[in-house]
Amino acid sequence: MKKVAITLTAFALLAVTGCKDEKKDAEKSAEKVIEKVADDAPSEIKKITFSLESKSNSTATGSVVFSEQDGIVSLNANLSGLEPGTHAIHIHEKADCSSEDATSSGGHWNPTFKNHGKWDDPAGYHKGDIGNFEADADGNGFVSMKTSEWCIGCDDPNKNILGKAIIVHQGADDFTSQPSGAAGARVSCGGIIE
């Protein structure tokens, strides 16, 4: 009888110990799943939306959305009221569109002191050198790009676009004239502010 009781007690201890081990294994597996889900979950999206106002006696206006997720900033701009053809769009130094000709926004945003040029040109370009876009026969245009060279509100002054302005120009950027590409009058302006 003692042997049976000892054997049953041993089995009971093994069962309890086994359950505890299974519980620990299950908890570890659950923690790994939670960590994986957290790693795979998209990070917070930062977003700034603003309007562009007409400048230099033009009718050019627009709406701009900057969004940032996982270190990539996207720019989407819808533009209207433009003359049909090619127009330049740049980021300028200051979110100040108070002057009639938008010169209050300063020059191109160029925190790394490079020559003006085409985006991603190995010879150099300003961080504000977005480039050219086409306005259709009705004066409407669209600009879209993504980059890791900008951020929204980060601590890096060479990347942070807050406090700058979007400027649309009357003409095309030639990508060679210094310091701004000879793109003509500033026909639309909007501050990149929260």
Summary of the structure (lengths in Angstrom):
residues: 194
radius of gyration: 28.7
end to end distance: 81.1
largest distance: 105.9
contacts: 589
relative contact order: 0.21
helix: 22%
strand: 32%
